[in-house]
Amino acid sequence: MILKRTAYYIILMMAIIGIFLFPYGILNTMVSLKYETDKASDCISIISGDNLCERIRNMKVYFIISVILTAILIIFKRRMLMQKIPSPK
């Protein structure tokens, strides 16, 4: 799989931003879970009606995907950015 240099760096930066953004989102949703529900065992927000436990679970998955994607992009950088050399005729 060969990527253009700009596409590679855009994907890498988005994955790195996700590594920092998703834990913040998890923390923010946990605060909402504490203050927007009646009981500690409830997951549905009284204010927005969203399932906060599902949001936290999804953000954990997105965080793991960001970490794995970042590792893959860094480890296989040379292979992904390799340019095909035209064969002489």
Sequence and secondary structure as in RCSB ss.txt:
>XXXX:A:sequence
MILKRTAYYIILMMAIIGIFLFPYGILNTMVSLKYETDKASDCISIISGDNLCERIRNMKVYFIISVILTAILII
FKRRMLMQKIPSPK
>XXXX:A:secstr
    HHHHHHHHHHHHHHHHHHHHHHHHHHHHHHHSSSSTT  B TTT  BHHHHHHHHHHHHHHHHHHHHHHHH
THHHHH        
